[in-house]
Amino acid sequence: MKESAFNRRRGGLCMDILRLRYFRAVAQTENISQAAEKLLISQPALSKAISLLEDEVGVALFQRSGRRIALNEYGHAFLKYAELAIDAVDRGVSAVREIENPSTAPIRLQTNITGELYLIELIRSFRRAHPGATFEVIKNYTKSKFLYDCDLYIHAVNIPLNKCASLPLFTEELVLGVPAGHPLAAYDHIPLRMARNEEFIGLIRSTSWTEETNGFCFQAGFKPNVVYTCDGTEMVAKLIAAGEGVGFLAAQSWGAFPEGVKLLHLDDPLCSRSYNLSWQIDKPFTPLVEQFREHILAYFKAREAPSRQPR
């Protein structure tokens, strides 16, 4: 039986990180010519690099068919570890450069709806330990406008992000805001169906918030009669206070709402919304961004649920 190259090899591997980058590019494009153009090298040089990598690993990593080249079983197994190695090297280089020349680039953070309510406290507490840190905060409400060049994202879990890793942060209770003089203001808890005949004030139609809150109404057996749409919950609360309708609000932010708004707990269905912290898997962190990510996770892990009741 033919001896495997794995068994023939006596020494350890001494793998070139550049070949791993070439391997990843070919795996992504499934075309040597396109990968070579992307990498700004000649096609023969790229083919040779892939061949040398396969010799070093000891097996063919691609299945070749005409101009198409696709990962085989070994290639798929190898790719995930190649990506980890590339990411580790990139992070290591970033860490060394950060020590040599501390970055003045701002940490770019994107958030939607309630995520922004925690940012002031998060940033203030982080800057106490890192006074040189600067931030660029992008406020976003719609799925279609998520920017993929930010460092970190705080967003509702029903917003899909491609090529991102995510960890859960928190779940917030959604309550119904009604004018203080409204008949429903006599209650502290109501089933959502009691609001079926009310005029609703909501957020712009394309938001994930709107999808979720409409879903709660559908579960309660009705379609909300939306008479206003706004681009932020602050305006929703002001219109409620002015007696223009009722609307969903986040319980955690009740202290920020104007006088004249009564918040009601909802059941049947229970209304809540969960948030994640996400980041791009193919974008290396600077040490400062990584520290801020850990700061965010620690903050929400330690944070206790608010004890204040809707008024």
Secondary structure, DSSP 8 states (H G I E B T S, - for coil): ----HHHH--S-----HHHHHHHHHHHHHSBHHHHHHHHTS-HHHHHHHHHHHHHHHTS--EEEETTEEEE-HHHHHHHHHHHHHHHHHHHHHHHHHHHHS-----EEEEE-GGGGGGHHHHHHHHHHH-TT--EEEEE--BGGG--TT-SEEEEETTS--TTEEEEEEEEEEEEEEEETTSGGGG-SEEEGGGGTTSEEEEE-TTBHHHHHHHHHHHHTT---EEEEEESSHHHHHHHHHTTS-BEEEEGGGGGGS-TTEEEEEEETTT-EEEEEEEEETTS---HHHHHHHHHHHHHHHH---------
